[in-house]
Amino acid sequence: MKYVVMVSHGEFAQGLRSAVRMMTGERDDMFSVSLKEDMGTNQFAEEFAKLVEPFAIDDEVLLFSDILSGSPFTTSLDILNQKGLLAKSMVFTGMNMPMVLTAVLMKDNIDGEDLKEAILSEGRMAVTFFDMNAVKEEEEII
């Protein structure tokens, strides 16, 4: 099975999971865990390890993190490595909703490089500037 796992500082991962769930429905292949303000890295590691405990050695993980090299990112990689899942994982940082939504909806239809490129493409296209001055008065924005 392919799992989508989100990790972050604060409540970002849970909020993103909630938003994606609104669009995809409840899923048994999407998880999130966060390093909260009152939590140490060891406690985060315990929660992440508990989350991935049921994953089998032949499962695949699409890991999404808020920032590169943050504690949630590095701790998650370490635990996936200890569990023997890192080699079968795709790891993305700078996660946003279009990336995760694409992963959830496409992970069972495409694999490898095609999946990676689809996820990255959607994530990049979502980051843009909306120029209010470019909208003509007669056009409706909302």
Steps between C-alpha positions, in 0.01 A plus 500: 500500500608860443456736792498880501655633821526869592731638770540858616564749772185613683163381373572547129507129410169428676337804342618402153381144554160632606476722190598217263251270673225753423572445130574126499295362787626294791798286404700226668818585307557860613659598830646802675702576809649824624771628727292719730620794708509307828653188347861393479654322205503170690124516554449583131719200411286274720179625335642460148629150579157404635335639186717295261512188719227320301675568166649187343847478346351485149283810554595833344494839671444840344635726774414869495672746734453870560870591472824335396728399788257586779466262794179336367675441165825356638333297775252347254778402261694338783201293611410397144862392456496299825180327387651418158251722314722787389611330179135466396407857592460821303577805711367847425551825691318831481171314492183670385145384441526441122807279554337284764167485317679383184689238698185365660303489176777378266719270711314186397489593130858602421838407645858611529625798308157574350341522845784713633474743208119523526524586870775757451328657200173550688685643798696746290199615296313576822761751613419817311415866539144614435520847349182692586599775256495254211129425556272721296221674685228312314653160589379332812770371731275323742 
